[in-house]
Amino acid sequence: MSYALGVKTAGDTEWVTNALRFETEEEAEEYGRDLFSRWIAVKETKVLSSDDPINYKVIDGKAVRIEN
């Protein structure tokens, strides 16, 4: 199990995610705060659970790809 950040922009009715999957909800939330601060199109974020493998970790506030 992993966690993804769901994002909604103006007009979105469903959550949209990218390929980043984190080990913890907290990491996904931290990534969401960083994304929200950089991307003005984001209107709402939500952490979603995923069956995808973990492929990112938040290190020093930034999402970093990890090797499986």
N, CA, C and O atoms as a Maestro MAE file, in Angstrom:
{
 s_m_m2io_version
 :::
 2.0.0
}

f_m_ct {
 s_m_title
 :::
 protein
 m_atom[272] {
  # First column is atom index #
  i_m_mmod_type
  r_m_x_coord
  r_m_y_coord
  r_m_z_coord
  i_m_residue_number
  s_m_chain_name
  s_m_pdb_residue_name
  s_m_pdb_atom_name
  i_m_atomic_number
  :::
  1 25 0.834 -1.183 0.000 1 A "MET " " N  " 7
  2 3 0.000 0.000 0.000 1 A "MET " " CA " 6
  3 2 0.877 1.244 0.000 1 A "MET " " C  " 6
  4 15 1.946 1.276 0.610 1 A "MET " " O  " 8
  5 25 0.400 2.259 -0.695 2 A "SER " " N  " 7
  6 3 1.105 3.530 -0.746 2 A "SER " " CA " 6
  7 2 0.069 4.649 -0.698 2 A "SER " " C  " 6
  8 15 -1.134 4.403 -0.604 2 A "SER " " O  " 8
  9 25 0.562 5.878 -0.765 3 A "TYR " " N  " 7
  10 3 -0.321 7.045 -0.719 3 A "TYR " " CA " 6
  11 2 0.018 7.986 -1.858 3 A "TYR " " C  " 6
  12 15 1.186 8.221 -2.168 3 A "TYR " " O  " 8
  13 25 -1.034 8.522 -2.479 4 A "ALA " " N  " 7
  14 3 -0.899 9.462 -3.585 4 A "ALA " " CA " 6
  15 2 -1.565 10.765 -3.184 4 A "ALA " " C  " 6
  16 15 -2.440 10.790 -2.318 4 A "ALA " " O  " 8
  17 25 -1.149 11.833 -3.815 5 A "LEU " " N  " 7
  18 3 -1.805 13.110 -3.599 5 A "LEU " " CA " 6
  19 2 -2.830 13.314 -4.705 5 A "LEU " " C  " 6
  20 15 -2.493 13.324 -5.889 5 A "LEU " " O  " 8
  21 25 -4.078 13.476 -4.304 6 A "GLY " " N  " 7
  22 3 -5.124 13.827 -5.246 6 A "GLY " " CA " 6
  23 2 -5.225 15.336 -5.323 6 A "GLY " " C  " 6
  24 15 -5.110 16.028 -4.311 6 A "GLY " " O  " 8
  25 25 -5.440 15.843 -6.529 7 A "VAL " " N  " 7
  26 3 -5.500 17.283 -6.756 7 A "VAL " " CA " 6
  27 2 -6.754 17.608 -7.561 7 A "VAL " " C  " 6
  28 15 -7.143 16.865 -8.462 7 A "VAL " " O  " 8
  29 25 -7.372 18.727 -7.221 8 A "LYS " " N  " 7
  30 3 -8.446 19.276 -8.033 8 A "LYS " " CA " 6
  31 2 -8.075 20.706 -8.404 8 A "LYS " " C  " 6
  32 15 -7.609 21.480 -7.567 8 A "LYS " " O  " 8
  33 25 -8.287 21.040 -9.662 9 A "THR " " N  " 7
  34 3 -8.132 22.415 -10.119 9 A "THR " " CA " 6
  35 2 -9.531 22.932 -10.462 9 A "THR " " C  " 6
  36 15 -10.501 22.177 -10.401 9 A "THR " " O  " 8
  37 25 -9.637 24.188 -10.816 10 A "ALA " " N  " 7
  38 3 -10.940 24.767 -11.137 10 A "ALA " " CA " 6
  39 2 -11.634 23.923 -12.202 10 A "ALA " " C  " 6
  40 15 -11.053 23.631 -13.248 10 A "ALA " " O  " 8
  41 25 -12.859 23.539 -11.935 11 A "GLY " " N  " 7
  42 3 -13.633 22.766 -12.890 11 A "GLY " " CA " 6
  43 2 -13.501 21.263 -12.757 11 A "GLY " " C  " 6
  44 15 -14.306 20.530 -13.332 11 A "GLY " " O  " 8
  45 25 -12.510 20.776 -12.017 12 A "ASP " " N  " 7
  46 3 -12.362 19.325 -11.829 12 A "ASP " " CA " 6
  47 2 -13.475 18.805 -10.932 12 A "ASP " " C  " 6
  48 15 -13.812 19.423 -9.923 12 A "ASP " " O  " 8
  49 25 -14.038 17.669 -11.305 13 A "THR " " N  " 7
  50 3 -15.048 17.032 -10.463 13 A "THR " " CA " 6
  51 2 -14.496 15.774 -9.807 13 A "THR " " C  " 6
  52 15 -15.082 15.257 -8.856 13 A "THR " " O  " 8
  53 25 -13.375 15.282 -10.311 14 A "GLU " " N  " 7
  54 3 -12.748 14.070 -9.772 14 A "GLU " " CA " 6
  55 2 -11.308 14.383 -9.369 14 A "GLU " " C  " 6
  56 15 -10.701 15.336 -9.857 14 A "GLU " " O  " 8
  57 25 -10.783 13.561 -8.471 15 A "TRP " " N  " 7
  58 3 -9.392 13.715 -8.039 15 A "TRP " " CA " 6
  59 2 -8.463 13.234 -9.142 15 A "TRP " " C  " 6
  60 15 -8.704 12.200 -9.765 15 A "TRP " " O  " 8
  61 25 -7.407 13.987 -9.376 16 A "VAL " " N  " 7
  62 3 -6.388 13.648 -10.358 16 A "VAL " " CA " 6
  63 2 -5.086 13.402 -9.605 16 A "VAL " " C  " 6
  64 15 -4.746 14.152 -8.690 16 A "VAL " " O  " 8
  65 25 -4.358 12.356 -9.986 17 A "THR " " N  " 7
  66 3 -3.063 12.071 -9.355 17 A "THR " " CA " 6
  67 2 -1.986 11.983 -10.422 17 A "THR " " C  " 6
  68 15 -2.275 11.863 -11.613 17 A "THR " " O  " 8
  69 25 -0.747 12.043 -9.976 18 A "ASN " " N  " 7
  70 3 0.381 11.770 -10.860 18 A "ASN " " CA " 6
  71 2 0.947 10.406 -10.461 18 A "ASN " " C  " 6
  72 15 0.277 9.648 -9.760 18 A "ASN " " O  " 8
  73 25 2.141 10.088 -10.884 19 A "ALA " " N  " 7
  74 3 2.719 8.767 -10.631 19 A "ALA " " CA " 6
  75 2 3.481 8.672 -9.306 19 A "ALA " " C  " 6
  76 15 4.033 7.616 -8.997 19 A "ALA " " O  " 8
  77 25 3.522 9.747 -8.520 20 A "LEU " " N  " 7
  78 3 4.261 9.728 -7.253 20 A "LEU " " CA " 6
  79 2 3.466 8.980 -6.191 20 A "LEU " " C  " 6
  80 15 2.299 9.283 -5.942 20 A "LEU " " O  " 8
  81 25 4.119 7.989 -5.562 21 A "ARG " " N  " 7
  82 3 3.501 7.200 -4.499 21 A "ARG " " CA " 6
  83 2 4.435 7.200 -3.291 21 A "ARG " " C  " 6
  84 15 5.627 6.919 -3.409 21 A "ARG " " O  " 8
  85 25 3.870 7.521 -2.128 22 A "PHE " " N  " 7
  86 3 4.642 7.695 -0.907 22 A "PHE " " CA " 6
  87 2 4.322 6.599 0.103 22 A "PHE " " C  " 6
  88 15 3.265 5.971 0.043 22 A "PHE " " O  " 8
  89 25 5.249 6.379 1.031 23 A "GLU " " N  " 7
  90 3 5.083 5.343 2.051 23 A "GLU " " CA " 6
  91 2 4.049 5.731 3.104 23 A "GLU " " C  " 6
  92 15 3.326 4.875 3.614 23 A "GLU " " O  " 8
  93 25 3.979 7.027 3.429 24 A "THR " " N  " 7
  94 3 3.079 7.460 4.497 24 A "THR " " CA " 6
  95 2 2.144 8.568 4.022 24 A "THR " " C  " 6
  96 15 2.423 9.274 3.053 24 A "THR " " O  " 8
  97 25 1.032 8.696 4.733 25 A "GLU " " N  " 7
  98 3 0.103 9.791 4.468 25 A "GLU " " CA " 6
  99 2 0.793 11.131 4.708 25 A "GLU " " C  " 6
  100 15 0.565 12.095 3.977 25 A "GLU " " O  " 8
  101 25 1.634 11.184 5.732 26 A "GLU " " N  " 7
  102 3 2.320 12.429 6.071 26 A "GLU " " CA " 6
  103 2 3.219 12.901 4.940 26 A "GLU " " C  " 6
  104 15 3.278 14.096 4.649 26 A "GLU " " O  " 8
  105 25 3.925 11.963 4.295 27 A "GLU " " N  " 7
  106 3 4.775 12.349 3.166 27 A "GLU " " CA " 6
  107 2 3.933 12.903 2.016 27 A "GLU " " C  " 6
  108 15 4.295 13.907 1.402 27 A "GLU " " O  " 8
  109 25 2.817 12.249 1.730 28 A "ALA " " N  " 7
  110 3 1.938 12.731 0.661 28 A "ALA " " CA " 6
  111 2 1.385 14.114 0.994 28 A "ALA " " C  " 6
  112 15 1.273 14.971 0.118 28 A "ALA " " O  " 8
  113 25 1.039 14.328 2.271 29 A "GLU " " N  " 7
  114 3 0.562 15.645 2.702 29 A "GLU " " CA " 6
  115 2 1.638 16.711 2.547 29 A "GLU " " C  " 6
  116 15 1.366 17.822 2.093 29 A "GLU " " O  " 8
  117 25 2.860 16.360 2.929 30 A "GLU " " N  " 7
  118 3 3.970 17.312 2.808 30 A "GLU " " CA " 6
  119 2 4.224 17.663 1.345 30 A "GLU " " C  " 6
  120 15 4.447 18.825 1.006 30 A "GLU " " O  " 8
  121 25 4.190 16.651 0.483 31 A "TYR " " N  " 7
  122 3 4.326 16.897 -0.951 31 A "TYR " " CA " 6
  123 2 3.198 17.816 -1.427 31 A "TYR " " C  " 6
  124 15 3.427 18.712 -2.240 31 A "TYR " " O  " 8
  125 25 1.986 17.595 -0.922 32 A "GLY " " N  " 7
  126 3 0.848 18.426 -1.300 32 A "GLY " " CA " 6
  127 2 1.021 19.877 -0.895 32 A "GLY " " C  " 6
  128 15 0.676 20.779 -1.658 32 A "GLY " " O  " 8
  129 25 1.546 20.112 0.285 33 A "ARG " " N  " 7
  130 3 1.793 21.486 0.726 33 A "ARG " " CA " 6
  131 2 2.817 22.168 -0.175 33 A "ARG " " C  " 6
  132 15 2.663 23.339 -0.522 33 A "ARG " " O  " 8
  133 25 3.864 21.431 -0.553 34 A "ASP " " N  " 7
  134 3 4.875 21.989 -1.444 34 A "ASP " " CA " 6
  135 2 4.266 22.290 -2.818 34 A "ASP " " C  " 6
  136 15 4.488 23.365 -3.375 34 A "ASP " " O  " 8
  137 25 3.508 21.353 -3.357 35 A "LEU " " N  " 7
  138 3 2.881 21.556 -4.664 35 A "LEU " " CA " 6
  139 2 1.929 22.747 -4.629 35 A "LEU " " C  " 6
  140 15 1.927 23.575 -5.540 35 A "LEU " " O  " 8
  141 25 1.126 22.827 -3.583 36 A "PHE " " N  " 7
  142 3 0.169 23.918 -3.439 36 A "PHE " " CA " 6
  143 2 0.872 25.275 -3.421 36 A "PHE " " C  " 6
  144 15 0.349 26.254 -3.954 36 A "PHE " " O  " 8
  145 25 2.045 25.333 -2.813 37 A "SER " " N  " 7
  146 3 2.781 26.602 -2.718 37 A "SER " " CA " 6
  147 2 3.397 27.022 -4.051 37 A "SER " " C  " 6
  148 15 3.695 28.200 -4.252 37 A "SER " " O  " 8
  149 25 3.591 26.060 -4.969 38 A "ARG " " N  " 7
  150 3 4.232 26.357 -6.251 38 A "ARG " " CA " 6
  151 2 3.268 26.441 -7.432 38 A "ARG " " C  " 6
  152 15 3.584 27.076 -8.438 38 A "ARG " " O  " 8
  153 25 2.118 25.822 -7.327 39 A "TRP " " N  " 7
  154 3 1.231 25.673 -8.467 39 A "TRP " " CA " 6
  155 2 -0.091 26.370 -8.175 39 A "TRP " " C  " 6
  156 15 -0.895 25.854 -7.398 39 A "TRP " " O  " 8
  157 25 -0.330 27.519 -8.773 40 A "ILE " " N  " 7
  158 3 -1.505 28.329 -8.424 40 A "ILE " " CA " 6
  159 2 -2.813 27.721 -8.926 40 A "ILE " " C  " 6
  160 15 -3.884 28.149 -8.495 40 A "ILE " " O  " 8
  161 25 -2.759 26.747 -9.812 41 A "ALA " " N  " 7
  162 3 -3.975 26.125 -10.343 41 A "ALA " " CA " 6
  163 2 -4.632 25.164 -9.344 41 A "ALA " " C  " 6
  164 15 -5.798 24.809 -9.512 41 A "ALA " " O  " 8
  165 25 -3.900 24.742 -8.314 42 A "VAL " " N  " 7
  166 3 -4.445 23.787 -7.337 42 A "VAL " " CA " 6
  167 2 -5.489 24.483 -6.467 42 A "VAL " " C  " 6
  168 15 -5.215 25.514 -5.854 42 A "VAL " " O  " 8
  169 25 -6.687 23.906 -6.423 43 A "LYS " " N  " 7
  170 3 -7.759 24.435 -5.583 43 A "LYS " " CA " 6
  171 2 -7.975 23.590 -4.336 43 A "LYS " " C  " 6
  172 15 -8.392 24.104 -3.298 43 A "LYS " " O  " 8
  173 25 -7.690 22.283 -4.436 44 A "GLU " " N  " 7
  174 3 -7.946 21.373 -3.323 44 A "GLU " " CA " 6
  175 2 -7.032 20.161 -3.445 44 A "GLU " " C  " 6
  176 15 -6.741 19.707 -4.552 44 A "GLU " " O  " 8
  177 25 -6.579 19.640 -2.309 45 A "THR " " N  " 7
  178 3 -5.761 18.425 -2.302 45 A "THR " " CA " 6
  179 2 -6.326 17.433 -1.290 45 A "THR " " C  " 6
  180 15 -7.018 17.808 -0.344 45 A "THR " " O  " 8
  181 25 -6.014 16.166 -1.514 46 A "LYS " " N  " 7
  182 3 -6.466 15.104 -0.615 46 A "LYS " " CA " 6
  183 2 -5.522 13.918 -0.761 46 A "LYS " " C  " 6
  184 15 -5.139 13.564 -1.876 46 A "LYS " " O  " 8
  185 25 -5.147 13.305 0.350 47 A "VAL " " N  " 7
  186 3 -4.307 12.099 0.299 47 A "VAL " " CA " 6
  187 2 -5.212 10.905 0.018 47 A "VAL " " C  " 6
  188 15 -6.238 10.719 0.671 47 A "VAL " " O  " 8
  189 25 -4.815 10.102 -0.962 48 A "LEU " " N  " 7
  190 3 -5.569 8.923 -1.371 48 A "LEU " " CA " 6
  191 2 -4.711 7.679 -1.195 48 A "LEU " " C  " 6
  192 15 -3.508 7.715 -1.451 48 A "LEU " " O  " 8
  193 25 -5.308 6.595 -0.769 49 A "SER " " N  " 7
  194 3 -4.550 5.344 -0.678 49 A "SER " " CA " 6
  195 2 -4.442 4.734 -2.073 49 A "SER " " C  " 6
  196 15 -5.288 4.969 -2.935 49 A "SER " " O  " 8
  197 25 -3.384 3.944 -2.278 50 A "SER " " N  " 7
  198 3 -3.117 3.352 -3.581 50 A "SER " " CA " 6
  199 2 -2.525 1.960 -3.403 50 A "SER " " C  " 6
  200 15 -1.866 1.680 -2.402 50 A "SER " " O  " 8
  201 25 -2.760 1.105 -4.367 51 A "ASP " " N  " 7
  202 3 -2.137 -0.222 -4.388 51 A "ASP " " CA " 6
  203 2 -0.815 -0.210 -5.156 51 A "ASP " " C  " 6
  204 15 -0.142 -1.236 -5.247 51 A "ASP " " O  " 8
  205 25 -0.444 0.937 -5.704 52 A "ASP " " N  " 7
  206 3 0.807 1.063 -6.457 52 A "ASP " " CA " 6
  207 2 2.004 0.970 -5.523 52 A "ASP " " C  " 6
  208 15 1.891 1.295 -4.341 52 A "ASP " " O  " 8
  209 25 3.147 0.532 -6.035 53 A "PRO " " N  " 7
  210 3 4.350 0.470 -5.195 53 A "PRO " " CA " 6
  211 2 4.869 1.864 -4.844 53 A "PRO " " C  " 6
  212 15 4.681 2.824 -5.591 53 A "PRO " " O  " 8
  213 25 5.518 1.946 -3.702 54 A "ILE " " N  " 7
  214 3 6.132 3.199 -3.251 54 A "ILE " " CA " 6
  215 2 7.301 3.521 -4.179 54 A "ILE " " C  " 6
  216 15 8.151 2.668 -4.437 54 A "ILE " " O  " 8
  217 25 7.338 4.765 -4.682 55 A "ASN " " N  " 7
  218 3 8.424 5.145 -5.580 55 A "ASN " " CA " 6
  219 2 9.022 6.521 -5.266 55 A "ASN " " C  " 6
  220 15 9.948 6.965 -5.945 55 A "ASN " " O  " 8
  221 25 8.499 7.190 -4.245 56 A "TYR " " N  " 7
  222 3 9.030 8.498 -3.846 56 A "TYR " " CA " 6
  223 2 9.076 8.603 -2.342 56 A "TYR " " C  " 6
  224 15 8.330 7.935 -1.626 56 A "TYR " " O  " 8
  225 25 9.976 9.465 -1.874 57 A "LYS " " N  " 7
  226 3 10.115 9.774 -0.456 57 A "LYS " " CA " 6
  227 2 10.328 11.280 -0.364 57 A "LYS " " C  " 6
  228 15 10.957 11.873 -1.241 57 A "LYS " " O  " 8
  229 25 9.814 11.895 0.680 58 A "VAL " " N  " 7
  230 3 10.047 13.320 0.886 58 A "VAL " " CA " 6
  231 2 11.296 13.478 1.737 58 A "VAL " " C  " 6
  232 15 11.359 12.988 2.865 58 A "VAL " " O  " 8
  233 25 12.285 14.165 1.187 59 A "ILE " " N  " 7
  234 3 13.550 14.423 1.871 59 A "ILE " " CA " 6
  235 2 13.801 15.924 1.828 59 A "ILE " " C  " 6
  236 15 13.829 16.528 0.756 59 A "ILE " " O  " 8
  237 25 13.983 16.521 3.005 60 A "ASP " " N  " 7
  238 3 14.185 17.971 3.107 60 A "ASP " " CA " 6
  239 2 13.100 18.742 2.369 60 A "ASP " " C  " 6
  240 15 13.374 19.746 1.712 60 A "ASP " " O  " 8
  241 25 11.868 18.263 2.485 61 A "GLY " " N  " 7
  242 3 10.732 18.971 1.900 61 A "GLY " " CA " 6
  243 2 10.509 18.772 0.425 61 A "GLY " " C  " 6
  244 15 9.605 19.381 -0.146 61 A "GLY " " O  " 8
  245 25 11.314 17.930 -0.217 62 A "LYS " " N  " 7
  246 3 11.193 17.712 -1.658 62 A "LYS " " CA " 6
  247 2 10.945 16.226 -1.955 62 A "LYS " " C  " 6
  248 15 11.472 15.353 -1.265 62 A "LYS " " O  " 8
  249 25 10.152 15.954 -2.972 63 A "ALA " " N  " 7
  250 3 9.883 14.588 -3.401 63 A "ALA " " CA " 6
  251 2 11.090 14.067 -4.167 63 A "ALA " " C  " 6
  252 15 11.529 14.683 -5.138 63 A "ALA " " O  " 8
  253 25 11.626 12.929 -3.727 64 A "VAL " " N  " 7
  254 3 12.811 12.331 -4.333 64 A "VAL " " CA " 6
  255 2 12.474 10.909 -4.742 64 A "VAL " " C  " 6
  256 15 11.959 10.128 -3.942 64 A "VAL " " O  " 8
  257 25 12.768 10.574 -5.999 65 A "ARG " " N  " 7
  258 3 12.493 9.225 -6.505 65 A "ARG " " CA " 6
  259 2 13.423 8.220 -5.816 65 A "ARG " " C  " 6
  260 15 14.613 8.478 -5.636 65 A "ARG " " O  " 8
  261 25 12.859 7.075 -5.435 66 A "ILE " " N  " 7
  262 3 13.649 6.023 -4.826 66 A "ILE " " CA " 6
  263 2 13.640 4.807 -5.750 66 A "ILE " " C  " 6
  264 15 12.706 4.602 -6.525 66 A "ILE " " O  " 8
  265 25 14.668 4.030 -5.652 67 A "GLU " " N  " 7
  266 3 14.784 2.798 -6.446 67 A "GLU " " CA " 6
  267 2 14.108 1.665 -5.689 67 A "GLU " " C  " 6
  268 15 14.194 1.592 -4.464 67 A "GLU " " O  " 8
  269 25 13.446 0.794 -6.410 68 A "ASN " " N  " 7
  270 3 12.793 -0.366 -5.777 68 A "ASN " " CA " 6
  271 2 13.787 -1.459 -5.535 68 A "ASN " " C  " 6
  272 15 13.429 -2.514 -5.011 68 A "ASN " " O  " 8
  :::
 }
 m_bond[271] {
  # First column is bond index #
  i_m_from
  i_m_to
  i_m_order
  :::
  1 1 2 1
  2 2 3 1
  3 3 4 2
  4 3 5 1
  5 5 6 1
  6 6 7 1
  7 7 8 2
  8 7 9 1
  9 9 10 1
  10 10 11 1
  11 11 12 2
  12 11 13 1
  13 13 14 1
  14 14 15 1
  15 15 16 2
  16 15 17 1
  17 17 18 1
  18 18 19 1
  19 19 20 2
  20 19 21 1
  21 21 22 1
  22 22 23 1
  23 23 24 2
  24 23 25 1
  25 25 26 1
  26 26 27 1
  27 27 28 2
  28 27 29 1
  29 29 30 1
  30 30 31 1
  31 31 32 2
  32 31 33 1
  33 33 34 1
  34 34 35 1
  35 35 36 2
  36 35 37 1
  37 37 38 1
  38 38 39 1
  39 39 40 2
  40 39 41 1
  41 41 42 1
  42 42 43 1
  43 43 44 2
  44 43 45 1
  45 45 46 1
  46 46 47 1
  47 47 48 2
  48 47 49 1
  49 49 50 1
  50 50 51 1
  51 51 52 2
  52 51 53 1
  53 53 54 1
  54 54 55 1
  55 55 56 2
  56 55 57 1
  57 57 58 1
  58 58 59 1
  59 59 60 2
  60 59 61 1
  61 61 62 1
  62 62 63 1
  63 63 64 2
  64 63 65 1
  65 65 66 1
  66 66 67 1
  67 67 68 2
  68 67 69 1
  69 69 70 1
  70 70 71 1
  71 71 72 2
  72 71 73 1
  73 73 74 1
  74 74 75 1
  75 75 76 2
  76 75 77 1
  77 77 78 1
  78 78 79 1
  79 79 80 2
  80 79 81 1
  81 81 82 1
  82 82 83 1
  83 83 84 2
  84 83 85 1
  85 85 86 1
  86 86 87 1
  87 87 88 2
  88 87 89 1
  89 89 90 1
  90 90 91 1
  91 91 92 2
  92 91 93 1
  93 93 94 1
  94 94 95 1
  95 95 96 2
  96 95 97 1
  97 97 98 1
  98 98 99 1
  99 99 100 2
  100 99 101 1
  101 101 102 1
  102 102 103 1
  103 103 104 2
  104 103 105 1
  105 105 106 1
  106 106 107 1
  107 107 108 2
  108 107 109 1
  109 109 110 1
  110 110 111 1
  111 111 112 2
  112 111 113 1
  113 113 114 1
  114 114 115 1
  115 115 116 2
  116 115 117 1
  117 117 118 1
  118 118 119 1
  119 119 120 2
  120 119 121 1
  121 121 122 1
  122 122 123 1
  123 123 124 2
  124 123 125 1
  125 125 126 1
  126 126 127 1
  127 127 128 2
  128 127 129 1
  129 129 130 1
  130 130 131 1
  131 131 132 2
  132 131 133 1
  133 133 134 1
  134 134 135 1
  135 135 136 2
  136 135 137 1
  137 137 138 1
  138 138 139 1
  139 139 140 2
  140 139 141 1
  141 141 142 1
  142 142 143 1
  143 143 144 2
  144 143 145 1
  145 145 146 1
  146 146 147 1
  147 147 148 2
  148 147 149 1
  149 149 150 1
  150 150 151 1
  151 151 152 2
  152 151 153 1
  153 153 154 1
  154 154 155 1
  155 155 156 2
  156 155 157 1
  157 157 158 1
  158 158 159 1
  159 159 160 2
  160 159 161 1
  161 161 162 1
  162 162 163 1
  163 163 164 2
  164 163 165 1
  165 165 166 1
  166 166 167 1
  167 167 168 2
  168 167 169 1
  169 169 170 1
  170 170 171 1
  171 171 172 2
  172 171 173 1
  173 173 174 1
  174 174 175 1
  175 175 176 2
  176 175 177 1
  177 177 178 1
  178 178 179 1
  179 179 180 2
  180 179 181 1
  181 181 182 1
  182 182 183 1
  183 183 184 2
  184 183 185 1
  185 185 186 1
  186 186 187 1
  187 187 188 2
  188 187 189 1
  189 189 190 1
  190 190 191 1
  191 191 192 2
  192 191 193 1
  193 193 194 1
  194 194 195 1
  195 195 196 2
  196 195 197 1
  197 197 198 1
  198 198 199 1
  199 199 200 2
  200 199 201 1
  201 201 202 1
  202 202 203 1
  203 203 204 2
  204 203 205 1
  205 205 206 1
  206 206 207 1
  207 207 208 2
  208 207 209 1
  209 209 210 1
  210 210 211 1
  211 211 212 2
  212 211 213 1
  213 213 214 1
  214 214 215 1
  215 215 216 2
  216 215 217 1
  217 217 218 1
  218 218 219 1
  219 219 220 2
  220 219 221 1
  221 221 222 1
  222 222 223 1
  223 223 224 2
  224 223 225 1
  225 225 226 1
  226 226 227 1
  227 227 228 2
  228 227 229 1
  229 229 230 1
  230 230 231 1
  231 231 232 2
  232 231 233 1
  233 233 234 1
  234 234 235 1
  235 235 236 2
  236 235 237 1
  237 237 238 1
  238 238 239 1
  239 239 240 2
  240 239 241 1
  241 241 242 1
  242 242 243 1
  243 243 244 2
  244 243 245 1
  245 245 246 1
  246 246 247 1
  247 247 248 2
  248 247 249 1
  249 249 250 1
  250 250 251 1
  251 251 252 2
  252 251 253 1
  253 253 254 1
  254 254 255 1
  255 255 256 2
  256 255 257 1
  257 257 258 1
  258 258 259 1
  259 259 260 2
  260 259 261 1
  261 261 262 1
  262 262 263 1
  263 263 264 2
  264 263 265 1
  265 265 266 1
  266 266 267 1
  267 267 268 2
  268 267 269 1
  269 269 270 1
  270 270 271 1
  271 271 272 2
  :::
 }
}
